[in-house]
Amino acid sequence: MSTQHNRCSDAPRVTIGLPVYNGEDFLAAALESLLEQSFTDFELIISDNGSDDSTQAICEKFAAEDRRVIYLREQINRGAAWNYNRLVERARGEFFKWAAHDDLCSPGYLEQTVAALDENRDAVLAFSHSIFIDAEGREVGLYYDRLDINHHKPHRRMKRLVRTLHFCNSVFGLIRLSALKKTHLIGTHLSSDKTLLTELALLGHFHQVEDFLFYRRQHEKMSVAANRKASDLRAWFDPAERDVRDYKVKGRLRREQYRVIWRSDLTLTDKLLCSTSTCVDRFYRKWFKRNFHADFQRLLPVE
């Protein structure tokens, strides 16, 4: 049985969805950074996946102090994929943003990304450059996402995506909810965030705000670091997937990208062109591996 606290009557322009499981270390700071946004017309839905630390107390405190905060709690952990997708189902805004319990946003994040989507009607996603921080909040690096995808042809957007996407910081950007609901959301397979971004790129443009407004925290308890084994990471997405047969992550991602292309509403010609772009990318990535230092040139040290 789930529990719920707070509900605003008027639909806001933005829904922020924050999934969490045992996030007591960084949750309060994440919530504060969201509630301090200069753009205030939003609801903040927290979905607690059966936490057994002080997460519930932290969430109930914020929900009691700010009516924009809606707290949902499950009694058991249903997995990260279920928790992320549940928030989309509950969203009422025109735009939607996932927020991780350990990341931070600058006060102007929503203001600038909402303005970007208002000004660019063909865009389905708006996001900013990123700053990596450590467990203490110290800045450790800058990341230029370079994922501004605005070509009118889907296969050209696909080509840019598969050649440019590395860290999936943009999945925490601001998304048109109408477009997001046309996708299959977060899957239970590894790298499903990349699959989702592939679906969104087929639906429209990506707009990158040329400021560093997103703080991505890297620490020992983050999902990838805390779940070293593939089986543990699969269980993080969905507990029922722990013992599912292992697949190579890159091979599975490629198959999922093809599925996304062929189940889309694109014309046959566009589907073929998008598939070709994805296939050619295999050869590009082999070259990229041999020149891997190029990726780290975009991860600049903070002076």
N, C-alpha and C positions, 0 to 999 in steps of 0.2 A: 504494500500500500504506500502511496506517495502522499506527501504533505505539501501545502502551499501557503505562503504568506504574502499578503499585499496584492492588489490589482488596481491599476489605474483605469478609469472608465473611458477616457478619450484615447484613441489610437495615436501613438507618437509617429514622428517621421522615421525614427531610427530605433531598431531593436538591437541591443547588445546581448549576446548570449555567452555566458561564462560557464563552461563545464568544469567540474572539479571533483577530485577524489583525494582526500587526505592532503589538502593544500595549505595547512596552517602556517607554514613558514613564510609564504610570500603573498597569501591571499589578501590580507588587509591592505597592503601597499598597492596591489593591483586594483582593488575596488576604489581606493582613494583616488588613484590616477584617472579612473573612468568617471567618477562622480565630480571631478574638478574640471571637466571639459567645458570650454567656452560655449560650445553648442549644447543646449540643455534639453532640447525636445527629444528625449529618448526614454526608453524603458530598459532596465538592466535585469535580465532574467538569469538567475544562478541555478544550475542543475547539479545538485549534490548526489554523487553516485554511491551512496551508502558509506560515507566517510566515518571512520571510527576514531578520529583525533578531534581537535577543537574546531574543525571547519564549521560544524553546525552552529556553534555558539557565535562564531565570527559573523556568519551569514545572517543569523537572526538579529544580531546587534545592528548591522547595516540596514536591514529591512525595516527595523523599528524606527530608525532615524531618518530614512529617506523613502518617500512613497513611490519613487521610481524603481526601487529595488523589489523584485519579485523572487522569492526563494522557494524552490522546489526541491524536495528531498525524497530519494528512493531508499528503501530499507536494505537493498542489496546492490552490489556492483554489477551492472549490466554491460560494462565495457565502454571504452571511450567512443567508439563509433556510434553506439546507441545514444550516448549522452550528448554528443555533438549534434546528432540529427534531431533529437527530441527538441532542442532549442529552436530549430528552424520551424518545426511544427507549431510551436507556441508563439512564434513571432507575429507581431501585428503591424510592424513598421513598413514603410516604403523601402527602406534600406536595412540591411542586416550586417552585423559584424560579430564574428567570433572573437572572444578575448580569452587567452590562456590565463590561468590563475597565478602564473609566475612572471608574466610580462607587464610592461608599463607603456603608457602612451603619453605624449606631450599634450598639454591642455588644448592645443589647436588641432589635434588630429581629426576629430569629427567635423569641425568647422571647415577645414580645408578639403576633406574628402567628400563631404556633402556638396560643397560648392563645385567640386570637380564633376560629380555625376549630374548635377543640375545643368552645368554648362556643356556637358558632352553627352548628349542623349543616346549616342550609339555605344557608350561605355557601359559595361556591366560590372566593372570592378575598378575601384580607386584605392590607391595605397601609397605609402611613402618609402623613402630609403630607410635603412635600419641601423640601429646602434646596438652592438652586442654588449651586454653587461654581465658581471659575475654574480655570485650569490650575495655579495655585500652591496651590489648596486654600482660597482665601479665600472666605468666604460673601458672596454678592452679592445674594441675594434669597430670600424665603420663598414657597412656593406651597401654598395650601389647595386640595387636589384636589376636595373636596366631591362625592365620587363614592360616597357611602354609599347603596347601592341595596338596599333590603330589602323591597320590596313583593312580595306573594305572586303577583300577576298579571304574567305576562311582558311584556305590552304596556306596563304602567306602568313596569317596569324599563327597557324599551327607550326610552320617552319620556324618562326621566330621563337615560339614558346619552347619547342624541344631543344633548340640550340642555346637558349639563354637560361632556362629554369634550372637552378641548382638548390639553393635554400628556398624553402616554400614560405617565406615570410609574407608573401602577398596573399596567402589564404586567410590571413588575419586582417585583410583590408576590408573596405566597405563595399558590400555587394548589393545589387538590385535584388530584392527578395523575389520579384516575379521571375527573374532569370534563374536564381538559385533553385527555385522550386521546379524548374524544368530539368534539373540534373538528378543524378542518383545519389547526391550528397556524399558523405564520407563512407567509403566501403570498409569491409573488415579485413582487407588485404593490406600488406605493407605498401607504403607510398601511395595510399589512396588519396592523399591530398593532391598529389600530382595528377592523378586521374580526374579529380574534380576540376582542377584548373584547366585541364584539357577540354572538358565539357564547356566550361565558361568561355574559353577562347573561341570555341565554335559558335557561341551565341552572340558574341560582341567584342568590343574593344576593351583593353586594359589601359587605365590612365594612371600614370605615376606622378605624384606630387613631388616636386623637386626640393624637398626638405627632409631632414632626419627627424621624424616624429614618432617612430616606433622603437621601443627598447626590448630586444629579445634576450631573455635571461638564459644563460647557460650555467648549469650546476649539476651536481652529482645525482640529484633526484629526478632530473628531467627524464621523460619517457625512454628516450634512446639510450641514455647513460645508465638508467636503473634497470633496464631490461636488455641485458647483453645477449642472451640466447634468443634465437628466432622464435622459439616456442613461447617464451615469456612475452615477447613483443606482440605476437599474434594474440595471446591471451589479454594483453592490454587493450587491443582493439575490440576483442570479443572473447570472453572466457570460454565459450564453446569451441573456439578455433584453436585452442592450445595444441591438441594432438592431430590437427590436420596435417596431411603430407606437406613437407617442405617444398617450396618452389624457389627458384632463383628470383630475387627481387626484381632485377632488371627485365628478365623474361616475362614475369607476371605483369609488370607495369606496361610492357609493350603490348601484350595481349589485351590488357584492359583498355589501352588507348585505341586499339583497333576496334574493340567492341563499342566504345564511345562514338567513334566515327560512324560506324555502320548502323547503329541504332538511332542516329540523329535524324533530323528532318532535312538535312542537306540534299541537294540534287545528286544524282549518281555521279555526275562529272566532278562535283566538289568532293564527294566521298573518295573517289579514286585519287584526286590530287592530294587530299589530306593524308591518305594512306601512303602515297609515294613520299610525301614530306617526312613522315614518320620513319619509313624504311631507310631513306637516305641518311637520316639522323644516326643510324647505327654506325655507319662508316665515319661520320663526323666525330662521334663520341670516341671512337678508337683513336682518331688523331688527337682529340682533346686530351685523352688519357696520357698520351705521350708528351703532352705539353701542359700537364696539370698545374704548373706554376701559374698559368694565366688566371685560374680561378682565385688563387690566393692574392693576386695583385689587386683584386677588388676588395679584399678583406684587409683594410689598411689599419695599421696600428695608430692608436690615439697618442698624440704627442703631449 
